[in-house]
Amino acid sequence: MSHHMPRRTSEFRESALEDNSVADRRQQRSTMRSGVTPTPKSHQKLNLRPSQSRISQPLYLDRDRASQMAVTPKPSLRRPMFSSVERAVALHSDKKWVAERSQQIFAYLRDVSSNPTHSLDINRINSLRQMTIKEFVGIINHFFHQIFGNRVTVGHNHVEDITAAMQKLNYPHQMGKSWLMSPTTQHSFGHVIVLLDFLMDFAPSSEELDTEFSFTDTSYQHSVASESISVMSTTQVQQALQLDEELNGLLFAACRPCIVLWDQEKTEEEDKMKTKTSELILSKKYDLENLQALEQEINNLQVKNLKLKEQLSSDNGNLNQLKQLTQEQDLLAKDLAASQKELAHQMDHNAKLTAKANEYQTEFERQVEYERRLQQNVKNQKYNIKQLKELQTQASDLVNHSKAYERQVENVSDAELNQQVMLARAKQKQLDSVVAYNRNVHKLTIDSVICQLKRDGGQQLNLALPLQPTLSDIDERVQCLEVLGKLLQHQRRLTDERRQQLEQQKETLAGEEIKIYKRVESLNSELAALRQHRSKLEVSHKTKLDALLQHQQQLLEKDLALRVQLEEQQKVCETLSQKLADLEARNEEIMTSAERYQEEDLQARNARCDEVEKKLKEAKNELEAFNVTLATNKAKQELAKEELDSLPMPSFEPVVEAINKLCF
C-alpha cells in the first residue's frame, strides 16, 4: 500500500495562525497547478445568495445592488483566513478553472490508464464530461486505492461510500448526493472537478508511477549457505551468537517497552519482559520453549559429556578423540572471541537505536502538543466566516428593505392628490400582496419546526396581516418576523452544536476502529510467527529422524559384515586345527618346534601388552592436562561473564547468560 502526503499540509501548521500570507500562497500554488489567472480585485466582490434571486425585489432595489451589498473589510478586525474562505468566486462556479482543471485531470488519468499495471479504463471517452457513473466510480476507486490501499472500496452504494471516505480525509467542502448521482450535469460537474482536484493532491505523479524498483547486488553480502559444512558440523557457536535481521527486529520491538518500564522503575515487569524476550530468542534460534528447557538441555549435554569421558577412558581410540576435543576447544575459543566482539557491536548499535527512538518520541509529543493547541484555537472561535457573512447579508437586506419602504411611502404621499384614479388599483394590489403574504405565512405556520417556536412568554407568533393593514400592524408583523428569525437562528445554532457533538463521537469511534485494526494486525503477525516456528520444529524433527535412521542402517550393515567375517574366521580356524592334528600325529618334532614357537609368541604378546599399558598411562596424563585446561577456560568464562554483567545493558542479561551457558 502506498501512502502520499497531501500538498496542503502547510495550511494546517502553526504558521497559518500567525501569517496572513498562507492563503495567498495557497492561491498562487493552486493557480500555478491549474494555469488559471486570477481576476484583479476579485476578492473585494461579494456574491449574492442563491435564495435572493427567487425573492421579488422592489423597484428601487434593482439599481446598484452590488454596491449596496458590499462590505468594507476592517483591517484591524481581520483574522487569518484560508483561501477557501477568502476566494470570492467559488471554484465549482468558475467555468474557466473547471474546464482547464478537468483537462489536466483527464490527461493524468489517461497517462495512468496507459500503464498496463493499472486497471483504470477511460479509453472510451475524450473528456470527463462524457464519463458514465461506472467510469466515475472507477476513477474514485483509483484515487482511494492510492490513499487507503485495499481498505476502502466504492461499491454499489457509491454515494454513501464516497461520502464516508471523504469525511475520513476531512474534505473541506460539503458533499452533495445529487451531484454524486449525476456527476456530468451542469450543476454537478464543477463540484466533481473540485472533488477530483482535492484527491489529486494525494496521488503520485505519472513519472513516479513509471519508475521501477531498483534492484541491488547482494552477492558481496554474507550468506549462511557459503559457510563451510565442516565448520557448521563441528560447532554451531558462531550461528548461535550471530544476530540476524529477524532477531534484531525482535530485540528492537522489545527494546521500546523495556526502556519505558525501566524509566518508570517497574523492576518486576521489566524482568518479566527480559525473560519473555530471552525465551522468544531461544525459541527462534534453538527451538527451545523457555529457560527451563535450556537448563534441561545443558544438563543433558553435561550428562552426555560425562558418559563420553567414561567411554574415553575405556576405549582404545581415546587418543584420536582427545585430539579432536582439543581442536574443538580451539574452535570454541575462536568462536567465543568472535561472538564477544559481535555482541559488543550489537550493544553499541542498540544504544544508537535507543537514542533515535527517544528523539522520535520527543518529536511525536511535540506534534501532539501542536495538534492540541490547534484544536483549542478552533474551539475558542465564536463565529466562523460563513456565519459572519450571513449576518452581514441579513443586516444589509433589512437596511435596504427599510429604505425601500420609506421611499415608497414618501412617493405615495406626494402623488396622492394626482393619483386618485390609481387608488382603487393600488388597494387591489395591496390586497393581493396581503393575500400572498398571508398565504406564505400560512405555509410557514404549517411547518412543524416553526409551529414549535414561541416567544419568551410562551405566546404564539401572529404573522398574518389583516386585509387592510395599518402601519402598526406591519410594524408588529416585522417585529414578529425578527423574533422568528432570531428563534430560527437559535434553533440553527442548537442544530450545529448537535452536529458537532455527533462529529466528535464519529471521530472517537474512528480512532477506536483504527486501534482495533492495529490489534488485529499484531495478532496476525504473532500467528505468522507461531506458524513459522512450528514449521522450523517440523523440519528439525525430520532432520534428526533421518539422521537416526541413517545411523541405524549403518550399524546394521556393520553388524552383517562382522558376522560374515566371524564365519570366515571360524572356517579358517577349523582348517588350521585339522592341519595341526595331522602334523602332531605325523611328527613329534614339529610339536616340539610348535611349543617353542608358542613360547616365543607368548613373550612377544607380553611385550606388546607392556607397550599398550605404557601408551595408556601417557593418554591418562594427557587427559589430566586437558582437564586442567578445561578448568582454566571455565575460570576465564566466569571472568568474561562478570565483565558482561557489569555492562550497563540490563535488557540483554538473560540473552548473554543463555548464550554463555549454551556455548560451554
C-alpha positions, 0 to 999 in steps of 0.5 A, spaced: 500 500 500 502 506 498 501 512 502 502 520 499 502 526 503 497 531 501 500 538 498 496 542 503 499 540 509 502 547 510 495 550 511 494 546 517 501 548 521 502 553 526 504 558 521 497 559 518 495 562 525 500 567 525 501 569 517 496 572 513 500 570 507 498 562 507 492 563 503 495 567 498 500 562 497 495 557 497 492 561 491 498 562 487 500 554 488 493 552 486 493 557 480 500 555 478 497 547 478 491 549 474 494 555 469 488 559 471 489 567 472 486 570 477 481 576 476 484 583 479 480 585 485 476 579 485 476 578 492 473 585 494 466 582 490 461 579 494 456 574 491 449 574 492 445 568 495 442 563 491 435 564 495 435 572 493 434 571 486 427 567 487 425 573 492 421 579 488 425 585 489 422 592 489 423 597 484 428 601 487 432 595 489 434 593 482 439 599 481 446 598 484 445 592 488 452 590 488 454 596 491 449 596 496 451 589 498 458 590 499 462 590 505 468 594 507 473 589 510 476 592 517 483 591 517 484 591 524 478 586 525 481 581 520 483 574 522 487 569 518 483 566 513 484 560 508 483 561 501 477 557 501 474 562 505 477 568 502 476 566 494 470 570 492 468 566 486 467 559 488 471 554 484 465 549 482 462 556 479 468 558 475 467 555 468 474 557 466 478 553 472 473 547 471 474 546 464 482 547 464 482 543 471 478 537 468 483 537 462 489 536 466 485 531 470 483 527 464 490 527 461 493 524 468 488 519 468 489 517 461 497 517 462 495 512 468 490 508 464 496 507 459 500 503 464 498 496 463 499 495 471 493 499 472 486 497 471 483 504 470 479 504 463 477 511 460 479 509 453 472 510 451 471 517 452 475 524 450 473 528 456 470 527 463 464 530 461 462 524 457 464 519 463 458 514 465 457 513 473 461 506 472 467 510 469 466 515 475 466 510 480 472 507 477 476 513 477 474 514 485 476 507 486 483 509 483 484 515 487 482 511 494 486 505 492 492 510 492 490 513 499 487 507 503 490 501 499 485 495 499 481 498 505 476 502 502 472 500 496 466 504 492 461 499 491 454 499 489 452 504 494 457 509 491 454 515 494 454 513 501 461 510 500 464 516 497 461 520 502 464 516 508 471 516 505 471 523 504 469 525 511 475 520 513 480 525 509 476 531 512 474 534 505 473 541 506 467 542 502 460 539 503 458 533 499 452 533 495 448 526 493 445 529 487 451 531 484 454 524 486 448 521 482 449 525 476 456 527 476 456 530 468 450 535 469 451 542 469 450 543 476 454 537 478 460 537 474 464 543 477 463 540 484 466 533 481 472 537 478 473 540 485 472 533 488 477 530 483 482 536 484 482 535 492 484 527 491 489 529 486 493 532 491 494 525 494 496 521 488 503 520 485 505 523 479 505 519 472 513 519 472 513 516 479 508 511 477 513 509 471 519 508 475 521 501 477 524 498 483 531 498 483 534 492 484 541 491 488 547 486 488 547 482 494 552 477 492 558 481 496 553 480 502 554 474 507 550 468 506 549 462 511 549 457 505 557 459 503 559 457 510 563 451 510 559 444 512 565 442 516 565 448 520 557 448 521 558 440 523 563 441 528 560 447 532 554 451 531 557 457 536 558 462 531 550 461 528 548 461 535 551 468 537 550 471 530 544 476 530 540 476 524 535 481 521 529 477 524 532 477 531 534 484 531 527 486 529 525 482 535 530 485 540 528 492 537 520 491 538 522 489 545 527 494 546 521 500 546 517 497 552 523 495 556 526 502 556 519 505 558 518 500 564 525 501 566 524 509 566 518 508 570 522 503 575 517 497 574 523 492 576 518 486 576 515 487 569 521 489 566 524 482 568 518 479 566 519 482 559 527 480 559 525 473 560 519 473 555 524 476 550 530 471 552 525 465 551 522 468 544 530 468 542 531 461 544 525 459 541 527 462 534 534 460 534 534 453 538 527 451 538 527 451 545 520 453 549 523 457 555 529 457 560 527 451 563 528 447 557 535 450 556 537 448 563 534 441 561 538 441 555 545 443 558 544 438 563 543 433 558 549 435 554 553 435 561 550 428 562 552 426 555 559 429 556 560 425 562 558 418 559 563 420 553 569 421 558 567 414 561 567 411 554 574 415 553 577 412 558 575 405 556 576 405 549 582 404 545 581 410 540 581 415 546 587 418 543 584 420 536 578 423 540 582 427 545 585 430 539 579 432 536 576 435 543 582 439 543 581 442 536 574 443 538 576 447 544 580 451 539 574 452 535 570 454 541 575 459 543 575 462 536 568 462 536 567 465 543 572 471 541 568 472 535 561 472 538 564 477 544 566 482 539 559 481 535 555 482 541 559 488 543 557 491 536 550 489 537 550 493 544 553 499 541 548 499 535 542 498 540 544 504 544 544 508 537 537 505 536 535 507 543 537 514 542 533 515 535 527 512 538 527 517 544 528 523 539 522 520 535 518 520 541 520 527 543 518 529 536 511 525 536 509 529 543 511 535 540 506 534 534 501 532 539 502 538 543 501 542 536 495 538 534 492 540 541 493 547 541 490 547 534 484 544 536 483 549 542 484 555 537 478 552 533 474 551 539 475 558 542 472 561 535 465 564 536 463 565 529 466 562 523 466 566 516 460 563 513 456 565 519 459 572 519 457 573 512 450 571 513 449 576 518 452 581 514 447 579 508 441 579 513 443 586 516 444 589 509 437 586 506 433 589 512 437 596 511 435 596 504 428 593 505 427 599 510 429 604 505 425 601 500 419 602 504 420 609 506 421 611 499 415 608 497 411 611 502 414 618 501 412 617 493 405 615 495 404 621 499 406 626 494 402 623 488 396 622 492 392 628 490 394 626 482 393 619 483 386 618 485 384 614 479 390 609 481 387 608 488 382 603 487 388 599 483 393 600 488 388 597 494 387 591 489 394 590 489 395 591 496 390 586 497 393 581 493 400 582 496 396 581 503 393 575 500 400 572 498 403 574 504 398 571 508 398 565 504 406 564 505 405 565 512 400 560 512 405 555 509 410 557 514 405 556 520 404 549 517 411 547 518 412 543 524 419 546 526 416 553 526 409 551 529 414 549 535 417 556 536 414 561 541 416 567 544 419 568 551 412 568 554 410 562 551 405 566 546 404 564 539 407 568 533 401 572 529 404 573 522 398 574 518 396 581 516 389 583 516 386 585 509 387 592 510 393 593 514 395 599 518 402 601 519 402 598 526 400 592 524 406 591 519 410 594 524 408 588 529 408 583 523 416 585 522 417 585 529 414 578 529 418 576 523 425 578 527 423 574 533 422 568 528 428 569 525 432 570 531 428 563 534 430 560 527 437 562 528 437 559 535 434 553 533 440 553 527 445 554 532 442 548 537 442 544 530 450 545 529 452 544 536 448 537 535 452 536 529 458 537 532 457 533 538 455 527 533 462 529 529 466 528 535 463 521 537 464 519 529 471 521 530 472 517 537 469 511 534 474 512 528 480 512 532 477 506 536 476 502 529 483 504 527 486 501 534 482 495 533 485 494 526 492 495 529 490 489 534 488 485 529 494 486 525 499 484 531 495 478 532 496 476 525 503 477 525 504 473 532 500 467 528 505 468 522 510 467 527 507 461 531 506 458 524 513 459 522 516 456 528 512 450 528 514 449 521 522 450 523 520 444 529 517 440 523 523 440 519 528 439 525 524 433 527 525 430 520 532 432 520 534 428 526 529 422 524 533 421 518 539 422 521 537 416 526 535 412 521 541 413 517 545 411 523 541 405 524 542 402 517 549 403 518 550 399 524 546 394 521 550 393 515 556 393 520 553 388 524 552 383 517 559 384 515 562 382 522 558 376 522 560 374 515 567 375 517 566 371 524 564 365 519 570 366 515 574 366 521 571 360 524 572 356 517 579 358 517 580 356 524 577 349 523 582 348 517 588 350 521 586 345 527 585 339 522 592 341 519 595 341 526 592 334 528 595 331 522 602 334 523 602 332 531 600 325 529 605 325 523 611 328 527 613 329 534 618 334 532 614 339 529 610 339 536 616 340 539 618 346 534 610 348 535 611 349 543 617 353 542 614 357 537 608 358 542 613 360 547 616 365 543 609 368 541 607 368 548 613 373 550 612 377 544 604 378 546 607 380 553 611 385 550 606 388 546 601 388 552 607 392 556 607 397 550 599 398 550 599 399 558 605 404 557 601 408 551 595 408 556 598 411 562 601 417 557 593 418 554 591 418 562 596 424 563 594 427 557 587 427 559 589 430 566 592 436 562 586 437 558 582 437 564 586 442 567 585 446 561 578 445 561 578 448 568 582 454 566 577 456 560 571 455 565 575 460 570 576 465 564 568 464 562 566 466 569 571 472 568 568 474 561 561 473 564 562 478 570 565 483 565 558 482 561 554 483 567 557 489 569 555 492 562 550 497 563 545 493 558 540 490 563 535 488 557 540 483 554 542 479 561 538 473 560 540 473 552 548 473 554 547 468 560 543 463 555 548 464 550 554 463 555 551 457 558 549 454 551 556 455 548 560 451 554 
